[in-house]
Structure formats: structure tokens, C-alpha cells
Amino acid sequence: MKRFLLYLLRWQLSTPILALCLIFFASLGTTMATIVSNLIGGIIFFWVDKWIFKINPPHT
């Protein structure tokens, strides 16, 4: 349950961060601003999600 609540908090925090990115990159046009914002969100939140879910690489 703790992980789920952390994930929900992370999800809510992503909204204003991505909105700021969209505003900042608006001059690129809607589609490009969305693409760039989502890439930035992926870069940031990959690490947050990894921490929340403690993703371990498979053992080889």
C-alpha cells in the first residue's frame, strides 16, 4: 500500500512539472512541446519509479 501511495504522489507531482515543460517549449509547437516534455518526464520519473518499485535488473 505504501508503494501505491508513493506512486500516486509521484503521479500528481508529474502534472505540474510536465505543464511547466509544455509552457517552456510552447514555441516549438504543440506536438514538439509534448514530445520534449514527455521525454523530460521519462528521464526524471524513470528514476523515481525505479526507487518506488525497487526495480532490479534480471540476474544472468
C-alpha positions as CSV (number, residue, x, y, z in Angstrom):
1,M,0.0,0.0,0.0
2,K,2.9,2.3,0.8
3,R,4.3,1.9,-2.8
4,F,0.9,2.6,-4.3
5,L,0.5,5.8,-2.3
6,L,4.1,6.9,-3.2
7,Y,3.2,6.2,-6.9
8,L,0.0,8.3,-6.6
9,L,2.0,11.1,-5.1
10,R,4.6,10.8,-7.9
11,W,1.8,10.8,-10.5
12,Q,0.4,14.0,-9.1
13,L,3.8,15.7,-9.0
14,S,4.4,14.9,-12.6
15,T,1.4,17.1,-13.8
16,P,2.8,20.5,-12.8
17,I,6.3,19.5,-13.9
18,L,5.1,18.5,-17.4
19,A,2.8,21.5,-17.6
20,L,5.8,23.8,-16.9
21,C,7.8,22.0,-19.6
22,L,4.9,22.5,-22.1
23,I,4.8,26.2,-21.3
24,F,8.6,26.5,-21.7
25,F,8.6,24.6,-25.0
26,A,5.4,26.1,-26.4
27,S,7.3,28.0,-29.1
28,L,8.2,24.6,-30.7
29,G,4.6,23.9,-31.4
30,T,2.1,21.7,-29.6
31,T,3.4,18.4,-30.9
32,M,7.1,19.0,-30.4
33,A,6.5,20.6,-27.0
34,T,4.5,17.5,-26.0
35,I,7.2,15.1,-27.2
36,V,10.0,17.1,-25.5
37,S,8.0,17.4,-22.3
38,N,7.3,13.6,-22.2
39,L,11.0,12.8,-22.8
40,I,11.9,15.1,-19.9
41,G,9.3,13.4,-17.8
42,G,10.5,10.0,-18.7
43,I,14.1,11.0,-17.8
44,I,13.0,12.3,-14.4
45,F,10.3,9.8,-13.4
46,F,12.1,6.6,-14.6
47,W,14.4,7.1,-11.6
48,V,11.6,8.0,-9.2
49,D,9.6,4.9,-10.3
50,K,12.7,2.8,-10.0
51,W,13.2,3.9,-6.5
52,I,9.5,3.4,-5.6
53,F,9.3,-0.1,-7.1
54,K,12.9,-1.1,-6.5
55,I,13.4,-2.4,-9.9
56,N,16.3,-4.8,-10.0
57,P,17.9,-6.0,-13.2
58,P,17.4,-9.7,-14.0
59,H,20.2,-12.0,-12.9
60,T,22.2,-13.5,-15.7
